Structures are given as C-alpha cells and as structure tokens.
Amino acid sequence: MFSLQVKWGCSQCRSTTTDRRKYCIDCHSMLTWTCIGSGRSGLYTHFFRHRDNCIHCASEMGDKPQEVEQKHRDIQKLQKLNNEQRPWSEWGRIYESCIQHIGHDIEQ
C-alpha cells in the first residue's frame, strides 16, 4: 500500500518517485524514504520496520494505530523501569550486594 505520509526518492541522482520501488530507475541505487509525520528517513530496506513502529504511517493502514500506540506505551514503561535500576558497574560481587539485588541469601 502506498502511503501519503512517506516520500520516496533517490539520494544519488535526486530524483523522486511516486511508486515504491527498491531501486532508482535512473541510477540503480537503493531508494530512500522520508516520513512526513515523524521526520525520519532511511533506506528502502529499513522502511518496513519504521512503518510497523510509526504512529503516522500505521494510521494510514487502518487497523494498526492502537497496536503501535500500545507498543510505544510499553516501551516507555520499560525505559522508566530501566532508569530506576542501578547500573551494572555499581553492583559488586560481595554478599551484601547479592542480597540487595536478588532479595535473599545466596547461600540457600
């Protein structure tokens, strides 16, 4: 499906295209995409990963915006949990550190 939120073009010869091909017709280099909504861009091969994770691109697909929004909320929760943890470099291999990390005696 062709997305109105994405512009396709060639970074080598600066040509633009209205259809989504993998390679430029003129110079045969891989096409690049630019998402209008998020401002992100990349090579053709990375577009599908972007599309699956972009709220702007998924909204045109109709059935996926809720899934993408839920995925973003889940990622934000994980980032918050990650920010609350102490870095690995602060953990020692001493008995007290193990108790603090796992919550019980390591000798058990």
N, C-alpha and C positions, 0 to 999 in steps of 0.2 A: 504494500500500500504506500502510495506517495504522500509524504507529509508536507503540509503547508508551513510547518514550523521549522523546516530544515531546508537550507540552501546547499546545493551541490556545485562543486567547481573543481578546476584543476589548478594546483599551486604552481605548476611548471609554466604552462602557457597562458594562465589567467583566463581560460575560457569557462563559461558557466553552462550548465545543462539543466534541462527540466525533467529529464528522466534519470532514474537512479541506476547508473552503470557502475561497474567496478573500476574500469579504466577509461581514460580520456580517448576519444576518437582521434583527436589531432596528434597528440604526442605519446600516447600509450602509457602514461604514468598513472598511478593509482589516484582516484578522485578523493577529494576531501569534503567533509560536511561541516556545516555550521548551524547549530541550533539557535534559532532566533530567541526563544524564550529564556534559555539559560545562558546564552553567550558562549557555550562550549563548542569546540571544534576538534576534528581529528580525521584520521584516515578512514577509508571505507570499511576496513576490517574491524574497526572498533565501534562502528555505528550501532550495531545491534545490541551490544552491552549498554551503550548510552541510552538507547531507546527504551530498553527494559527498566531502566532506573530513573528516567527523567519524567517528571510530572507533566511538563509541557508536551512532550512527544506522546506520552501514554494517553493524554486526554483526547487526542485525535483518534486513538484506537477504539475508544468507547467503553470497553469492558475492563480496562486495567487501572484507571486512576486510583481507585480505592486501594488496590494491592500495592501500588507504588507509594502512596501516602503512608500506608501501614508499614512498609519496609523502611521508609525514612524515620518514622517514629521509633521503630525497633532499633535502628542504628543509633539514634540519639540516646536511647536508654542505655545501650551498650557503651557508648562513649562516656556517658555520665558515670557508669559503674567503673569503667577503666580509669577515669580521672580520680576517683576516690581511692583507688588502690595505691599502695606504696610501690615505688619502683623496685624491680628485682635487685638492683645494685645495693639497696638498703637492707636486704634480707641477709642475715648471717646464717652460718651453719651450726649455730650453737643451740643448745637445748631450749633456751628461753624464746628464741626466735621461732623455732618449730612449734612450740605451744601457742604462741601468738598467732601464727599463720593457720594452723590446722585445728586449733582449739582443743587438742587432747594430748596426752602424754605419748611421746613417740616410742617409749619402751614397751608399751602394751601390745 
